[in-house]
Amino acid sequence: MSSYRQWFVLLLMLLGANVSANESIDKLSIGAFSTGALEGWEEREFKGQTHYELVDLAGIKVLKAHSASSASGMFREQRIDLQKTPVMHWRWHISNRLSPELNEEEQAGDDYAARVYVIVKGGAAFWKTKALNYVWSSTSPVGKVWPSAYAMAGVNGKMTMISVRSSTDETGTWYSEKRNVLEDLKQQFGEEIRYIDAVAVMSDSDDSKGKVTAYYGDIYFSKD
């Protein structure tokens, strides 16, 4: 191969590498459920087992969750630099609601038809673990923020609940969400947190002894 051709091939490789690098910065895929893959995701059980499976819904692969008096979630551990990709995007819908009588600020009512959350590990100092839960609430209005009923200070770290959808939103309807996680963490915990360590989804009904079915679409992070 001539030196000119070698240079040209090298240039194309570099351009391709730059495009890939830019794409990875512009959009960081965390849950590519539409591809029919759950690579990197693991289930963790808290109380009973919510059933998770990839299903075809209107021609698109999505993650289905069915909870019957159960609480388990699907987690993906991945360190994400929020200074590069601070905004989390996802789609979800629920088939039915949990009881409208739930007090979500008490442990007996700490159930959600659907939730997507981010975790900041505390390492050996587990009590420093932080989590933001974006929830589909049964009784709390959209925009309400409150501490998790299970977040006992000094024991389970800080877990904050943010109502993104509520009983006023339609069942059986897809909603697309967009949250600036970097800004939310700063607002809720009063500090600049650059990295998160995991993303999770969970549909749970263990405390209320109910049943609920939800669907989750792709999850990804972007610059805006």
N, C-alpha and C positions, 0 to 999 in steps of 0.2 A: 504494500500500500504506500502511495506517495506521501510525502510529508504534508502536502496540502489536504489530502483526504483524511489523514490522521488528525490533523487540526480540526477539520470540519466535523468529523465524528465526535471528537472530544467536545467541541462546542455544543453539539446537539445533546450530548449526555449531560453537560453542565446545565443547559437550559431546562432539560427534563427534570434534573435534580432540583433546580430552583423552583420550578412549577410545583413539584411535589411538596417541597418545603413550605411554599406559600399556602398551598391547599391545606396542609396539616395545621398551619397556624390559623387560617381563616375559619376552618371548620374541623372540630375535633369530635369524631364519632365515638359515643360511649355505648349506646345500645342500638345496634343495627338490626333490629328485629325484622325489618322488611326483607332482609336478605335470607331469612330463615335460619339465622345463627344466634346462638347464645354464648359464643366464645367469650371467656373471661368472667362470666356471671356464675355465681354460686348461691345456693339457697341456704338460709340460716333460719332455724326454727326457734321461736320464743315460747309459744304455747300452742300446741297443735300445728297442723301443717296446712297452709293455704296451698291449693293446687295451681301450679303455674305450667303453662304449655304454650308453644307457638301454634297459632291457628290461622287459617285463611279467612279473612273477613272482607267481603266485597272485593276480592281479588288481591288483597294486600296482606302480607304476613304481619301479625301483631302478637303481642304477649297477652295471653288471657290469664286472669287470676280469679279463682273462685274460693271464697272463704266461708266456712261453716263452723262457727265458734272456734276459729283458729287464728293464729298470728305467726306467720313466717314471711320472710321477705327475700327478694332476689338482690344480691349485692355484687357490685363490681369494684374491686379495689384498683384504683389508678390515681396517681398523683397528677393533679391538674393545676397548671400555673394560671391563676385568675387574672394576672396582669396581661397575659397574652389572649386568653379566651374567657372573659368574665361572664358571658351571657349563656344561660342554659335554656335550651328549647326542648319541648316535648309535646306529644299529643296524647289525649286520653278520653275515655268515656266510660260511663257506668250503666249497667243494665237496670239496676234497682237501687233504692236508697236504704240506709239503715234507719232505725227508729228516730222519729222526730223528737223523742223525749230525752235523748242522750244529753248528759251534761259532760261535754268534752273536756272540761277542766278538772274532772275527777277521774280516778282510775276506773271506776265502774262504767264510765262513758267514753273512755279513751280508745275509740274505734273509728276507723275511716274507710269509706268505700274504696278510696284510692289515695295514695300519697307517693310523692317523689321527693327524695331528700338527699342532702349532701352531708358528708361527715368530715370533720377535722379531728384527726387522732391526737390524743394526749400522750401517746407513747407509754412509757412506764408509769407516768403520772396519769392514770386512766381517768381520774376525776376531772382532768382538764379537757376531756373530750367534748367537742361541740358538734351540734347538728342542727340544721335548718330543715324543717319538715313542711313542704308545700302540700297542703291537704285539700281533699274534696270533702268539705264539712257537711254534716247533717243538720246542725243547729246554729252554727256560728256564721255571721254575715261575711261576705267577701271583704278582705282587707283586715279582718281582726287578727291580732297577734297575741299569743299567750304562751306561758311555759308549759311544757309537757307535764302531765300529772305524774309521770314516772321519773322526772328529773329532780331528784333530791340533791340539794346543794352539797357538794363535797363527796358525793357517792357516785352518781351516774353522769356527772358533768352537766353541761348546759344544753338542753334540747328545747328549741323554740318552734312553735307551731304557727304557720301562716295560712289563713284560709284563702285559697285561690278560687275555688268554686264552692257553691253552697246549694241549699235546697231550692233556690230560685232558678238554678240551671237545669236544663232538660236532661233527662235520662235518654240513653240510646243515641246521643248526639256527640260527635267528635268536637273537641275544643283544642285549639293550639295555644300553648303557653310560652311565655318568654320572660325570664327573670334575670336581672343582673345580680348574680350571686355575690360578687365582690362588694357591691353596695349594700346588699341585704345583710351580709355578715358584719360589716362595719356598723350599720344602723342598729342591729340587734345585740351585738356583743361589745360595741364601743372600741373596737381595735381594727387595725389594718391586717387582714389575714390574706396572705398571698396564695397559699396552696390549700386545696382540699385533697383528701386521701381516698375518698370512695363516694360512689353514687349508689342509691338503692331505690327500689320500688316495693311497696307493700300494700296489700289489702287485708285488713284484719277486722275480726268481729268476735274475738274471744271474750272480751269483757261483757258485752251486751248479749252474747249467745245468739247472735243473729246470723244471717246469710247475705252475701253480697257477691256480685260478679262485676269485674271491671276489665278494661282493655287498655293496654299501653302501646303507643306507637314509638317510633324512633326517638332517641335522646341524643342530643349533641350540644357542644359548646361552640361559641363563636366570639368574634371581637365585638359584634354589636347585633 
